[in-house]
Amino acid sequence: MRNMTFPALVAALFIAPALAGAQSPSPSPAPAPTQAPAPSTAEPKAEKMTAKGELVKVDADAKTITIKGADGLETEFAYSATTEVKGGADGVAGLATKSGSKVTVHFTTDMGKKTATKIEVSGDKKTS
């Protein structure tokens, strides 16, 4: 090492460790564990819709009503004790006497099930 010049010595001091480090990969720090997002505790929101038609039937045992739309298709809706009824006496049970009347059903669709939240009787029975 006596014949080395100062710049060669400095270069040897800095380059030798860099070359040694290039030959063996340095351990990279492990990535920080990622936390999975917390599951949502909110229930999926039901879609709110409205249907208009003629009241076809009320099934008190099954707690459903069926209406026929302007297109002629019949649609069944579940109801509950909290279903609001406007224009009919005695709540949903009173609708049994309103068969043939024009109704508007406000409902939610959740997982394919249509549940009436409000039923409005807007006209008298259809005359034939």
C-alpha positions as CSV (number, residue, x, y, z in Angstrom):
1,M,0.0,0.0,0.0
2,R,3.0,2.3,0.2
3,N,3.0,2.9,-3.6
4,M,-0.6,4.0,-3.6
5,T,-1.3,7.6,-4.2
6,F,-3.7,9.5,-2.0
7,P,-6.6,9.7,-4.5
8,A,-6.2,5.9,-5.2
9,L,-6.3,5.2,-1.5
10,V,-9.5,7.3,-1.0
11,A,-11.1,5.6,-4.0
12,A,-10.2,2.2,-2.6
13,L,-11.7,3.1,0.8
14,F,-15.1,4.2,-0.7
15,I,-15.4,1.8,-3.7
16,A,-14.4,-1.4,-2.0
17,P,-17.3,-1.4,0.5
18,A,-19.7,-0.3,-2.2
19,L,-18.7,-3.2,-4.4
20,A,-18.9,-5.7,-1.5
21,G,-22.4,-4.4,-0.7
22,A,-23.4,-4.8,-4.4
23,Q,-22.5,-8.5,-4.4
24,S,-24.8,-9.4,-1.5
25,P,-28.2,-7.9,-1.3
26,S,-28.9,-6.0,1.8
27,P,-32.0,-7.1,3.6
28,S,-34.9,-4.8,2.8
29,P,-37.1,-3.8,5.6
30,A,-40.3,-5.8,5.7
31,P,-43.3,-3.9,4.5
32,A,-45.5,-2.6,7.3
33,P,-48.6,-4.9,7.7
34,T,-51.6,-3.3,6.2
35,Q,-54.8,-3.4,8.2
36,A,-57.9,-4.7,6.3
37,P,-60.7,-2.2,6.3
38,A,-63.2,-2.7,9.1
39,P,-66.4,-4.4,7.9
40,S,-69.2,-2.0,7.5
41,T,-71.8,-2.3,10.3
42,A,-74.3,-0.3,8.3
43,E,-76.9,-2.4,6.5
44,P,-77.2,-2.0,2.8
45,K,-79.7,0.6,2.0
46,A,-82.9,-0.6,0.4
47,E,-84.0,1.1,-2.8
48,K,-87.1,3.2,-2.5
49,M,-89.6,3.1,-5.3
50,T,-93.3,3.8,-6.2
51,A,-95.8,1.7,-8.1
52,K,-99.3,2.7,-9.2
53,G,-102.1,0.4,-10.2
54,E,-105.4,-1.3,-9.3
55,L,-105.6,-3.1,-6.1
56,V,-106.3,-6.8,-7.0
57,K,-106.2,-8.5,-3.6
58,V,-105.1,-8.4,0.0
59,D,-103.8,-11.6,1.7
60,A,-104.0,-10.9,5.4
61,D,-102.5,-14.3,6.3
62,A,-99.4,-13.8,4.1
63,K,-99.4,-10.1,4.8
64,T,-99.2,-9.2,1.1
65,I,-101.1,-7.0,-1.3
66,T,-101.2,-7.4,-5.1
67,I,-101.7,-4.6,-7.6
68,K,-102.1,-4.6,-11.4
69,G,-100.2,-1.9,-13.2
70,A,-101.2,-0.1,-16.3
71,D,-99.2,-2.7,-18.3
72,G,-101.4,-5.5,-16.9
73,L,-98.6,-7.0,-14.8
74,E,-99.5,-8.0,-11.3
75,T,-97.0,-7.2,-8.5
76,E,-97.0,-8.4,-5.0
77,F,-95.8,-6.4,-2.0
78,A,-95.3,-7.5,1.6
79,Y,-96.6,-5.2,4.3
80,S,-96.2,-4.9,8.1
81,A,-97.8,-3.2,11.0
82,T,-95.7,-0.1,10.3
83,T,-97.0,0.2,6.7
84,E,-98.9,3.6,6.5
85,V,-102.2,3.6,4.8
86,K,-103.9,6.7,3.5
87,G,-107.4,6.8,2.2
88,G,-108.4,3.5,3.6
89,A,-110.1,2.6,6.9
90,D,-108.6,0.2,9.4
91,G,-105.1,0.2,7.9
92,V,-104.1,-2.5,5.5
93,A,-106.8,-4.8,6.7
94,G,-109.4,-2.2,5.5
95,L,-108.0,-2.4,2.0
96,A,-109.7,-5.8,1.6
97,T,-112.9,-3.9,0.8
98,K,-111.1,-1.6,-1.7
99,S,-110.3,-4.2,-4.3
100,G,-110.4,-2.5,-7.7
101,S,-109.4,0.9,-6.3
102,K,-106.5,2.8,-7.7
103,V,-103.5,2.8,-5.3
104,T,-100.0,4.1,-5.1
105,V,-97.6,1.9,-3.3
106,H,-94.4,3.4,-1.9
107,F,-92.0,0.5,-1.3
108,T,-88.5,-0.6,-0.8
109,T,-86.7,-3.4,-2.6
110,D,-84.2,-5.2,-0.6
111,M,-82.7,-8.5,-1.8
112,G,-85.5,-8.8,-4.3
113,K,-88.3,-8.5,-1.7
114,K,-90.7,-5.6,-2.2
115,T,-92.0,-4.2,1.1
116,A,-94.7,-1.5,1.1
117,T,-93.9,1.4,3.4
118,K,-97.0,3.5,2.4
119,I,-100.1,2.7,0.5
120,E,-102.3,5.5,-0.8
121,V,-105.8,4.8,-2.0
122,S,-106.4,7.5,-4.7
123,G,-109.6,6.5,-6.3
124,D,-112.8,4.6,-6.1
125,K,-113.3,1.1,-7.4
126,K,-112.9,0.7,-11.1
127,T,-116.3,0.6,-12.8
128,S,-116.9,-1.9,-15.5
